Amino acid sequence: MGSACVKVTKYFLFLFNLLFFILGAVILGFGVWILADKSSFISVLQASSSSLNTGAYVFLGVGVVTMLMGFLGCVGAVNEVRCLLGLYFAFLLVILIAQVAAGVLFYFNMGKLKQEMGSIVSELIQNYNGSREDSLQEAWDYVQAQVKCCGWTTFYNWANNTELMSRTNVTYPCSCERSGEEDVNFSVKKGFCQAPHNRTQSGNDPEDWPVYQEGCMEKVQAWLQENLGVILGVCVGVAVIELLGMLLSLCLCRHIHSEDYSKVPKY
């Protein structure tokens, strides 16, 4: 009976570690996404938020170590090597602590991120140069076009841009231009556009701009909350699997009374 329990525990631990390896790859993917995404609002935050970059590197490290430990756990479980199982348990505990630290970092910096976003975007809008190629400007153009909003709290935020307001004709941010609901060909316009049918009065009055009037603040914050919620949700799922893996490894270690290192694969 005891032998049957050990066998069941061994293969359960193998399956948990296989799933553990896959979820480690998912965590690694989240870290790569945060650092590599240059077309959404994440790239704007990266340039100014050290906490977001720190969290991304933590995810990268945790993902790589998680995948490595998943592999070692599989080998240790199948070959019943107490040394590998003990090493697996110790590293699993370290990974769990690191994940909790990353989760706490993100959770307690959410308020700080939201405060930073306002100042980041306001400065970006104020210094926006329609004739200059800039990755942050392109990222903000993408956000406005994709989310169908303009400015941060309102489209009037663009009135703080000196270059735009110095135009004598009706000129507006191209990425803010209203498009029909039936427009299926999504494209991001950059820079400043001049209205085709200008009114008789001189000057560039924001009231004459054919743009979305709703600001991007609420939509961007909801997007950030949703994506970070997904990341934290995956981390919670991995933590539960880690705890189960730790319990199974302890149970298996208790039933292994002698070590046979000849079972360890040699490469």
C-alpha positions in Angstrom: 0.0 0.0 0.0 2.8 2.3 0.9 4.6 1.6 -2.4 1.4 2.5 -4.3 1.1 5.8 -2.4 4.7 6.7 -3.2 4.1 5.9 -6.9 0.9 8.1 -7.0 2.7 10.9 -5.2 5.7 10.7 -7.6 3.6 11.0 -10.7 1.4 13.7 -9.2 4.5 15.7 -8.4 5.7 15.1 -12.0 2.5 16.5 -13.5 2.5 19.5 -11.1 6.1 20.2 -12.2 5.2 20.0 -15.9 2.4 22.5 -15.3 4.8 24.5 -13.1 7.3 24.6 -16.1 4.6 25.9 -18.4 3.4 28.6 -16.0 7.0 29.7 -15.5 7.2 30.3 -19.2 4.0 32.4 -18.9 5.6 34.5 -16.2 8.7 34.9 -18.3 6.5 36.0 -21.2 4.9 38.7 -19.1 8.3 40.1 -18.1 9.4 40.1 -21.8 6.2 41.8 -22.8 6.6 44.6 -20.3 10.1 45.3 -21.4 9.6 44.8 -25.2 6.2 46.4 -25.8 6.9 49.6 -27.7 3.5 50.2 -29.2 1.2 50.7 -26.2 1.1 52.7 -23.0 3.5 50.3 -21.3 6.4 51.9 -23.2 5.4 55.4 -21.9 5.5 54.1 -18.3 8.8 52.2 -18.8 10.6 55.5 -19.6 9.7 57.0 -16.3 8.7 54.3 -13.8 11.5 52.5 -12.2 9.1 50.3 -10.2 7.6 48.9 -13.4 11.0 48.0 -14.8 12.1 46.5 -11.5 8.9 44.3 -11.4 9.5 43.3 -15.0 13.0 42.1 -14.2 11.7 40.2 -11.2 9.2 38.5 -13.4 12.0 37.5 -15.8 14.2 36.1 -13.1 11.3 34.2 -11.4 10.2 32.8 -14.8 13.6 31.5 -15.7 14.2 30.0 -12.2 10.6 28.5 -12.2 11.2 26.8 -15.5 14.5 25.4 -14.2 13.0 24.2 -10.9 10.1 22.6 -12.8 12.7 20.6 -14.8 14.6 19.6 -11.7 11.4 18.7 -9.9 10.4 16.4 -12.8 13.8 14.7 -12.8 13.9 14.4 -9.0 10.4 13.0 -8.8 10.7 10.4 -11.6 14.2 9.2 -10.3 13.3 9.5 -6.6 16.5 11.4 -5.7 16.2 13.1 -2.3 19.0 15.5 -3.0 17.2 16.9 -6.0 13.9 17.0 -4.2 15.4 18.9 -1.3 17.1 21.3 -3.6 13.8 21.7 -5.4 11.9 22.4 -2.2 14.5 25.1 -1.1 14.4 26.9 -4.5 10.7 26.7 -4.6 10.5 28.5 -1.3 12.9 31.2 -2.6 10.7 31.6 -5.8 7.6 31.9 -3.7 9.1 34.6 -1.6 10.3 36.5 -4.7 6.8 36.3 -6.3 5.1 37.6 -3.2 7.7 40.5 -3.1 6.9 41.3 -6.8 3.2 41.1 -6.2 3.4 43.4 -3.2 5.6 45.8 -5.2 3.0 46.1 -8.0 0.1 46.3 -5.6 1.5 49.1 -3.4 2.8 51.0 -6.4 -0.5 51.1 -8.2 -1.4 54.5 -6.6 2.1 55.8 -7.4 1.8 54.6 -11.1 -1.5 56.3 -11.5 -0.1 59.6 -10.1 3.0 59.3 -12.4 0.8 58.7 -15.4 -0.8 62.1 -15.2 2.5 64.0 -15.0 4.1 61.8 -17.7 1.3 62.2 -20.2 0.9 66.0 -19.4 4.6 66.6 -20.1 4.5 64.4 -23.2 1.5 66.4 -24.6 3.0 69.7 -23.7 6.4 68.9 -25.4 4.9 66.9 -28.4 6.6 67.8 -31.6 4.7 67.0 -34.8 7.8 66.9 -37.0 10.0 64.7 -34.7 10.2 60.9 -34.7 9.9 59.7 -31.1 9.0 56.3 -29.7 7.1 57.8 -26.7 5.1 60.1 -29.0 4.3 57.2 -31.3 3.1 55.1 -28.3 0.8 57.9 -27.1 -0.5 58.3 -30.7 -1.3 54.6 -30.7 -3.1 54.8 -27.4 -5.3 57.8 -28.5 -6.2 56.2 -31.8 -6.8 52.7 -30.3 -8.8 53.8 -27.2 -10.6 56.6 -29.2 -9.8 59.4 -26.7 -7.8 62.7 -26.7 -5.6 64.2 -24.1 -5.4 63.0 -20.5 -8.4 64.4 -18.6 -9.8 66.2 -21.7 -8.9 67.2 -25.2 -8.2 70.7 -23.9 -4.9 69.3 -22.5 -3.5 69.7 -26.0 -4.1 73.5 -25.7 -0.9 73.5 -23.5 1.2 72.5 -26.6 2.9 75.7 -27.8 3.7 74.4 -31.3 0.1 73.4 -31.9 -1.5 76.5 -30.5 0.8 78.8 -32.6 -0.8 77.6 -35.8 -3.1 80.2 -37.4 -5.4 77.6 -39.0 -7.5 74.9 -37.3 -4.9 72.2 -36.5 -5.3 69.3 -34.2 -3.5 66.0 -33.1 -4.0 63.5 -35.9 -4.3 60.6 -33.6 -7.3 62.2 -31.9 -9.3 62.6 -35.1 -12.8 61.1 -34.8 -13.4 58.1 -37.0 -16.7 56.4 -37.9 -17.7 53.2 -36.1 -17.7 51.3 -39.4 -14.0 52.1 -40.0 -12.4 48.6 -40.0 -9.1 49.7 -41.3 -7.3 50.8 -38.1 -4.3 53.0 -38.7 -2.4 55.4 -36.4 -1.9 58.9 -37.7 1.0 60.9 -36.3 1.8 64.5 -35.8 -0.6 67.5 -36.4 -3.3 67.6 -39.0 -5.0 70.7 -40.5 -8.7 70.7 -40.9 -9.8 70.5 -44.5 -12.6 73.0 -44.2 -11.4 75.9 -42.2 -13.7 78.4 -40.6 -13.5 82.1 -41.4 -12.1 83.2 -38.0 -8.4 83.2 -37.5 -6.6 81.3 -34.8 -6.6 77.7 -33.6 -9.6 77.2 -31.3 -9.8 73.7 -29.7 -13.6 73.9 -30.0 -13.2 73.6 -33.8 -11.1 70.4 -33.7 -12.8 67.3 -35.2 -11.4 65.1 -32.3 -12.7 62.9 -29.5 -13.5 65.0 -26.5 -13.2 62.4 -23.9 -9.8 62.2 -22.1 -7.8 59.0 -21.9 -7.3 58.9 -18.1 -10.1 56.5 -17.1 -9.7 54.2 -20.0 -5.9 53.9 -19.6 -6.1 53.3 -15.9 -8.8 50.6 -16.4 -6.5 49.0 -19.1 -3.5 49.1 -16.7 -5.6 47.7 -13.8 -7.0 44.9 -16.0 -3.5 43.8 -17.3 -1.8 44.0 -14.0 -4.8 42.0 -12.6 -4.1 39.3 -15.1 -0.4 39.2 -14.2 -1.1 39.0 -10.5 -3.8 36.4 -11.1 -1.3 34.1 -12.9 1.2 34.7 -10.0 -1.5 33.6 -7.5 -2.1 30.4 -9.6 1.6 29.6 -9.7 1.9 30.2 -6.0 -0.8 27.7 -5.3 0.9 25.1 -7.5 4.2 25.9 -5.8 2.7 25.2 -2.4 1.2 21.9 -3.6 4.6 21.0 -5.2 6.4 21.7 -1.9 4.0 19.5 0.0 4.3 16.7 -2.5 8.1 16.9 -2.5 8.1 16.7 1.3 5.8 13.6 1.2 8.0 11.9 -1.4 11.2 12.7 0.5 9.8 11.1 3.7 9.1 7.9 1.8 12.5 7.7 0.1 14.8 6.0 2.6 17.9 5.4 0.5 19.4 7.3 -2.4 20.5 5.7 -5.7 22.5 8.3 -7.6 22.9 5.9 -10.5 19.3 6.9 -11.4 20.3 10.5 -12.0 20.6 11.0 -15.8 24.2 11.6 -17.0 24.8 13.9 -20.0 
